[in-house]
Amino acid sequence: MPVANGYAAIRAAVLASVDRAFAERVHLAPMAKGRADPKRQTSEVQGVLRTGGGDEVNLAGGYASEWRSRVAVGKAELHIDRSAFPGVVFNTGDKVRAVSRPGQPWFEVLRVDDRGDTRLVLMLGEV
């Protein structure tokens, strides 16, 4: 089908363009029960890492202003081209280090979304 082939080519071109402009190098530290996982190797991948502004929430998880205790929450997402790194496996609890950023911050994988056809999306929390 020409339409499907055209769509796939356009999608691949857009994916490659986004990665050329925004992807950065990140280091994966596989973890198992809070310790380094000896069954999986550390690796480096390229991905688009977007960090949030660090929302403030009350201890109950809402945004109500009447609470006195508030916690800063650092959230991030890492979008990885599945076809570029087919053998790399991410699990909840793994650590990811943004080696291209100042201070090389660490993040923990909170959730893995592997249902997309082009991107593996990791929901991250600051460590």
Salt bridges, closest charged atoms under 4 A:
ASP19 OD1 - ARG119 NH2 2.86
GLU24 OE1 - ARG101 NE 2.94
ASP37 OD2 - ARG40 NE 3.08
GLU44 OE1 - ARG25 NH1 2.83
GLU44 OE2 - HIS27 ND1 3.93
GLU56 OE1 - ARG70 NE 3.20
GLU77 OE1 - HIS79 NE2 2.80
ASP94 OD1 - ARG40 NH2 2.58
GLU108 OE1 - LYS95 NZ 3.90
ASP114 OD1 - ARG115 NH1 3.50
ASP117 OD2 - ARG11 NH1 2.53
